[in-house]
Amino acid sequence: MAWALKMPMPDEVIESGLVQDFDASLSGIGQELGAGAYSMSDVLALPIFKQEESNLPPENENKLLPFQYVLCAATSPAVKLHDETLTYLNQGQSYEIRMLDNRKIGELPEINGKYVKSIIRVVFHDRRLQYTEHQQLEGWRWNRPGDRILDLDIPLSVGIVDPRANPTQLNTVEFLWDPSKRTSVFIQVHCISTEFTTRKHGGEKGVPFRIQIDTFKENENGDYTEHLHSASCQIKVFKPKGADRKQKTDREKMEKRTPQEKEKYQPSYDTTILTECSPWPDISYVNNTASPGFSSSQSSFTIAEGNGSPHHQPDPVPATTDLNNSIGFSLDLTLGSFRKWACRELSVSPVSENQNLLPTATPQDAQQWLHRNRFSPYCRLFANFSGGDLLKLTRDDVIQICGPADGIRLFNALKGRMVRPRLTIYVCQELQQVREQQQQKHENGDSVSSSFYVYHAIYFEELTAIEMTEKIAQLFNISPRQIHQIYKQGPTGIHVLVSDEMIQNFQDESCFVLDTLKAEGSDSYHIILK
């Protein structure tokens, strides 16, 4: 077998070969891409122009989001192409956000016929302010006590269930909604962009905010913690009607620009579509179990086994060598807990006898007061409110939180406002012993001293004789059947039968002394008003 040794080729041979290959590769280009034989779209379709697109993950190509949120407010026309849209809002004005179901057929079947929870936040757009968000919000709370940054306009909203506003989260609201039904939520932003600028000399530009919506589905434990979708948009908030003026100013500036300059800016759209984003990293709020007063259970507090104090576990019994001391300590602890529970259940708490809430009521007492007065749906919302906190709420506050109907009812209940009766009379019972003593003193010629009478108030709503019978029987703890007739002593001592018309003509706050006469042939009595 013979081996052949290949000698290196001269440089001239290599160079000539490369030239021939290059010429061959260029041959035919003029014929294939002659004048009018190609378009720019064909050139852009070449692989060299698709390198950037090929780097994108395949799931982002033609991805259809499960939900879409549309803010019904126009975008600014003074935003350049490829920049994020900017929307101007007026302070305190209600704006609609349409919650749209954008799922394909068969996508996310586990939420069909079920509610999902959406959390709406107003947060800072600038990363610098995001790092100091807690300090910024605390400063705003100090300057605007009792106000919220974000509110829900519940009367205008459609399709939302169980709306909540955590009192410790001024910039956050949440609610449940059914994706298969029409849902629109109206929000109000009460802070303006210039409130968070560092220098306030007038004319400064306000900081931008973001409206972000995070949607979650229910997990096996009934908590809405499994993330489904998040989207946000950029906004600026102005004083009332300031957003309209700013929008008009931007529009006039764009009209003065040349057509070439206008091509560099986005057109203004009537609505703002929130774009997909990462979920807000606020685990303590998303997780219902970690947020006080926002648990997923229906009851606002639970009574632990072996202890009647809500949300309070008894202190552990210290280990001791003396068994009797340990048992005695445990017994005292159990009795102490029982006393607290008994006092609370028997209303021996800072709630007055007429069930009015007092400022000294604890949050647990306030929760029971809400239950007793048929405000159970709002117990979780007011879970951390004491009696003093609830009594500080103004009429506008409770209407904004609970809506007009329940808000007015809650405000009247907090203030202890009772319906004024149509008629009030005062009565007392004349005792037989007092009459006999006065008669004996009169016969002996002694001076008759004025007796001390205790009167009771009777309030009338219907102004009928039947109502008077029931009120008097209730006052003296007897059955209404034991009262045969009620008379009023008239001129010359005559007895006039009390009728509905007579009661309707009673003078308000009249005083009467009740005398009783045994009815013949029965166990009932006649009542005489003197």
Solvent accessible surface area in square Angstrom, and as a share of the most:
residue,aa,sasa,rsa
1,M,212,0.94
2,A,100,0.77
3,W,220,0.77
4,A,99,0.77
5,L,156,0.78
6,K,183,0.78
7,M,143,0.64
8,P,119,0.75
9,M,117,0.52
10,P,79,0.50
11,D,112,0.58
12,E,126,0.57
13,V,68,0.39
14,I,87,0.44
15,E,112,0.50
16,S,55,0.36
17,G,30,0.29
18,L,117,0.58
19,V,82,0.47
20,Q,125,0.56
21,D,96,0.50
22,F,123,0.51
23,D,81,0.42
24,A,68,0.53
25,S,74,0.48
26,L,85,0.42
27,S,81,0.52
28,G,28,0.27
29,I,81,0.41
30,G,59,0.57
31,Q,163,0.73
32,E,130,0.58
33,L,99,0.49
34,G,22,0.21
35,A,112,0.87
36,G,81,0.78
37,A,66,0.51
38,Y,110,0.42
39,S,50,0.33
40,M,128,0.57
41,S,75,0.49
42,D,83,0.43
43,V,44,0.25
44,L,97,0.48
45,A,57,0.44
46,L,88,0.44
47,P,109,0.69
48,I,116,0.59
49,F,106,0.44
50,K,99,0.42
51,Q,115,0.51
52,E,138,0.62
53,E,105,0.47
54,S,85,0.55
55,N,126,0.65
56,L,97,0.48
57,P,53,0.33
58,P,107,0.68
59,E,112,0.50
60,N,79,0.40
61,E,105,0.47
62,N,152,0.78
63,K,102,0.43
64,L,75,0.37
65,L,41,0.21
66,P,15,0.09
67,F,0,0.00
68,Q,61,0.27
69,Y,0,0.00
70,V,14,0.08
71,L,0,0.00
72,C,35,0.21
73,A,10,0.07
74,A,39,0.30
75,T,4,0.02
76,S,3,0.02
77,P,14,0.09
78,A,43,0.33
79,V,14,0.08
80,K,110,0.47
81,L,80,0.40
82,H,186,0.83
83,D,76,0.39
84,E,66,0.30
85,T,37,0.22
86,L,27,0.13
87,T,0,0.00
88,Y,18,0.07
89,L,0,0.00
90,N,6,0.03
91,Q,42,0.19
92,G,29,0.28
93,Q,82,0.37
94,S,30,0.19
95,Y,22,0.08
96,E,31,0.14
97,I,0,0.00
98,R,107,0.39
99,M,6,0.02
100,L,74,0.37
101,D,58,0.30
102,N,48,0.25
103,R,46,0.17
104,K,120,0.51
105,I,185,0.94
106,G,64,0.61
107,E,56,0.25
108,L,40,0.20
109,P,80,0.51
110,E,77,0.35
111,I,4,0.02
112,N,89,0.46
113,G,70,0.67
114,K,113,0.48
115,Y,90,0.34
116,V,0,0.00
117,K,3,0.01
118,S,0,0.00
119,I,0,0.00
120,I,0,0.00
121,R,4,0.01
122,V,7,0.04
123,V,3,0.02
124,F,4,0.02
125,H,61,0.27
126,D,45,0.23
127,R,153,0.56
128,R,139,0.51
129,L,1,0.01
130,Q,48,0.22
131,Y,167,0.63
132,T,54,0.31
133,E,32,0.14
134,H,127,0.57
135,Q,118,0.53
136,Q,53,0.24
137,L,27,0.14
138,E,70,0.32
139,G,34,0.32
140,W,9,0.03
141,R,77,0.28
142,W,215,0.75
143,N,114,0.59
144,R,58,0.21
145,P,107,0.67
146,G,69,0.66
147,D,59,0.31
148,R,30,0.11
149,I,3,0.02
150,L,0,0.00
151,D,16,0.08
152,L,11,0.05
153,D,19,0.10
154,I,47,0.24
155,P,83,0.52
156,L,93,0.46
157,S,16,0.10
158,V,59,0.34
159,G,37,0.36
160,I,27,0.14
161,V,59,0.34
162,D,39,0.20
163,P,41,0.26
164,R,23,0.08
165,A,20,0.16
166,N,4,0.02
167,P,37,0.23
168,T,78,0.46
169,Q,50,0.22
170,L,12,0.06
171,N,5,0.03
172,T,2,0.01
173,V,0,0.00
174,E,3,0.01
175,F,1,0.00
176,L,21,0.10
177,W,0,0.00
178,D,16,0.08
179,P,7,0.04
180,S,81,0.52
181,K,136,0.58
182,R,170,0.62
183,T,3,0.02
184,S,4,0.02
185,V,0,0.00
186,F,40,0.17
187,I,1,0.00
188,Q,24,0.11
189,V,3,0.02
190,H,40,0.18
191,C,1,0.00
192,I,16,0.08
193,S,4,0.03
194,T,46,0.27
195,E,46,0.21
196,F,12,0.05
197,T,17,0.10
198,T,115,0.67
199,R,184,0.67
200,K,118,0.50
201,H,162,0.72
202,G,62,0.59
203,G,86,0.83
204,E,55,0.25
205,K,165,0.70
206,G,14,0.13
207,V,13,0.07
208,P,19,0.12
209,F,3,0.01
210,R,35,0.13
211,I,0,0.00
212,Q,9,0.04
213,I,0,0.00
214,D,1,0.01
215,T,0,0.00
216,F,7,0.03
217,K,35,0.15
218,E,75,0.33
219,N,37,0.19
220,E,181,0.81
221,N,128,0.66
222,G,21,0.20
223,D,14,0.07
224,Y,26,0.10
225,T,43,0.25
226,E,72,0.32
227,H,77,0.34
228,L,30,0.15
229,H,6,0.03
230,S,1,0.01
231,A,1,0.01
232,S,2,0.01
233,C,3,0.02
234,Q,24,0.11
235,I,0,0.00
236,K,30,0.13
237,V,2,0.01
238,F,54,0.23
239,K,129,0.55
240,P,83,0.52
241,K,141,0.60
242,G,8,0.08
243,A,5,0.04
244,D,85,0.44
245,R,146,0.53
246,K,69,0.29
247,Q,27,0.12
248,K,111,0.47
249,T,57,0.33
250,D,5,0.02
251,R,112,0.41
252,E,77,0.35
253,K,110,0.47
254,M,20,0.09
255,E,115,0.52
256,K,172,0.73
257,R,87,0.32
258,T,69,0.40
259,P,95,0.60
260,Q,127,0.56
261,E,69,0.31
262,K,85,0.36
263,E,127,0.57
264,K,126,0.53
265,Y,33,0.12
266,Q,28,0.12
267,P,81,0.51
268,S,52,0.34
269,Y,117,0.45
270,D,125,0.65
271,T,47,0.27
272,T,1,0.01
273,I,92,0.47
274,L,8,0.04
275,T,79,0.46
276,E,86,0.38
277,C,42,0.25
278,S,86,0.55
279,P,63,0.40
280,W,49,0.17
281,P,112,0.71
282,D,31,0.16
283,I,131,0.66
284,S,69,0.45
285,Y,7,0.03
286,V,16,0.09
287,N,52,0.27
288,N,5,0.03
289,T,98,0.57
290,A,59,0.46
291,S,9,0.06
292,P,80,0.50
293,G,20,0.20
294,F,5,0.02
295,S,41,0.26
296,S,40,0.26
297,S,54,0.35
298,Q,162,0.72
299,S,52,0.33
300,S,15,0.10
301,F,35,0.14
302,T,86,0.50
303,I,91,0.46
304,A,23,0.18
305,E,176,0.79
306,G,73,0.71
307,N,8,0.04
308,G,11,0.11
309,S,15,0.10
310,P,4,0.03
311,H,137,0.61
312,H,87,0.39
313,Q,119,0.53
314,P,53,0.33
315,D,96,0.50
316,P,117,0.74
317,V,62,0.36
318,P,81,0.51
319,A,111,0.86
320,T,66,0.38
321,T,147,0.86
322,D,56,0.29
323,L,126,0.63
324,N,117,0.60
325,N,92,0.47
326,S,27,0.17
327,I,103,0.52
328,G,29,0.28
329,F,91,0.38
330,S,43,0.28
331,L,102,0.51
332,D,94,0.49
333,L,53,0.27
334,T,74,0.43
335,L,73,0.36
336,G,21,0.21
337,S,17,0.11
338,F,115,0.48
339,R,144,0.52
340,K,121,0.51
341,W,88,0.31
342,A,22,0.17
343,C,56,0.34
344,R,36,0.13
345,E,86,0.39
346,L,133,0.66
347,S,39,0.25
348,V,99,0.57
349,S,30,0.19
350,P,41,0.26
351,V,11,0.07
352,S,35,0.23
353,E,174,0.78
354,N,99,0.51
355,Q,75,0.33
356,N,40,0.21
357,L,6,0.03
358,L,67,0.33
359,P,88,0.55
360,T,101,0.59
361,A,2,0.02
362,T,62,0.36
363,P,47,0.30
364,Q,53,0.24
365,D,9,0.05
366,A,0,0.00
367,Q,7,0.03
368,Q,25,0.11
369,W,1,0.00
370,L,0,0.00
371,H,75,0.34
372,R,100,0.36
373,N,36,0.18
374,R,170,0.62
375,F,2,0.01
376,S,51,0.33
377,P,103,0.65
378,Y,38,0.14
379,C,3,0.02
380,R,33,0.12
381,L,15,0.07
382,F,1,0.00
383,A,18,0.14
384,N,66,0.34
385,F,30,0.12
386,S,29,0.18
387,G,0,0.00
388,G,14,0.13
389,D,57,0.30
390,L,0,0.00
391,L,39,0.19
392,K,159,0.67
393,L,25,0.13
394,T,74,0.43
395,R,113,0.41
396,D,107,0.56
397,D,42,0.22
398,V,0,0.00
399,I,41,0.21
400,Q,61,0.27
401,I,42,0.21
402,C,10,0.06
403,G,5,0.05
404,P,69,0.43
405,A,84,0.65
406,D,44,0.23
407,G,0,0.00
408,I,66,0.34
409,R,78,0.29
410,L,0,0.00
411,F,21,0.09
412,N,51,0.26
413,A,26,0.20
414,L,6,0.03
415,K,86,0.36
416,G,22,0.21
417,R,153,0.56
418,M,169,0.75
419,V,130,0.75
420,R,194,0.71
421,P,36,0.23
422,R,157,0.57
423,L,8,0.04
424,T,14,0.08
425,I,0,0.00
426,Y,65,0.25
427,V,0,0.00
428,C,2,0.01
429,Q,80,0.35
430,E,31,0.14
431,L,99,0.49
432,Q,97,0.43
433,Q,130,0.58
434,V,34,0.20
435,R,61,0.22
436,E,95,0.43
437,Q,107,0.48
438,Q,52,0.23
439,Q,112,0.50
440,Q,112,0.50
441,K,82,0.35
442,H,136,0.61
443,E,127,0.57
444,N,97,0.50
445,G,65,0.63
446,D,80,0.41
447,S,102,0.66
448,V,71,0.41
449,S,74,0.48
450,S,111,0.72
451,S,42,0.27
452,F,181,0.75
453,Y,70,0.27
454,V,92,0.53
455,Y,90,0.34
456,H,77,0.34
457,A,40,0.31
458,I,6,0.03
459,Y,112,0.43
460,F,0,0.00
461,E,79,0.35
462,E,117,0.53
463,L,18,0.09
464,T,34,0.20
465,A,27,0.21
466,I,126,0.64
467,E,13,0.06
468,M,0,0.00
469,T,28,0.16
470,E,92,0.41
471,K,63,0.27
472,I,1,0.01
473,A,1,0.00
474,Q,138,0.62
475,L,52,0.26
476,F,56,0.23
477,N,142,0.73
478,I,65,0.33
479,S,49,0.32
480,P,62,0.39
481,R,224,0.82
482,Q,70,0.31
483,I,12,0.06
484,H,103,0.46
485,Q,65,0.29
486,I,11,0.05
487,Y,50,0.19
488,K,60,0.25
489,Q,69,0.31
490,G,19,0.18
491,P,104,0.65
492,T,137,0.79
493,G,40,0.39
494,I,92,0.47
495,H,94,0.42
496,V,57,0.33
497,L,94,0.47
498,V,9,0.05
499,S,50,0.33
500,D,63,0.33
501,E,124,0.56
502,M,45,0.20
503,I,1,0.00
504,Q,102,0.45
505,N,115,0.59
506,F,25,0.10
507,Q,147,0.66
508,D,71,0.37
509,E,98,0.44
510,S,25,0.16
511,C,83,0.50
512,F,15,0.06
513,V,31,0.18
514,L,3,0.02
515,D,12,0.06
516,T,52,0.30
517,L,85,0.42
518,K,115,0.49
519,A,6,0.05
520,E,174,0.78
521,G,89,0.85
522,S,52,0.33
523,D,115,0.60
524,S,11,0.07
525,Y,82,0.31
526,H,36,0.16
527,I,8,0.04
528,I,4,0.02
529,L,1,0.00
530,K,92,0.39
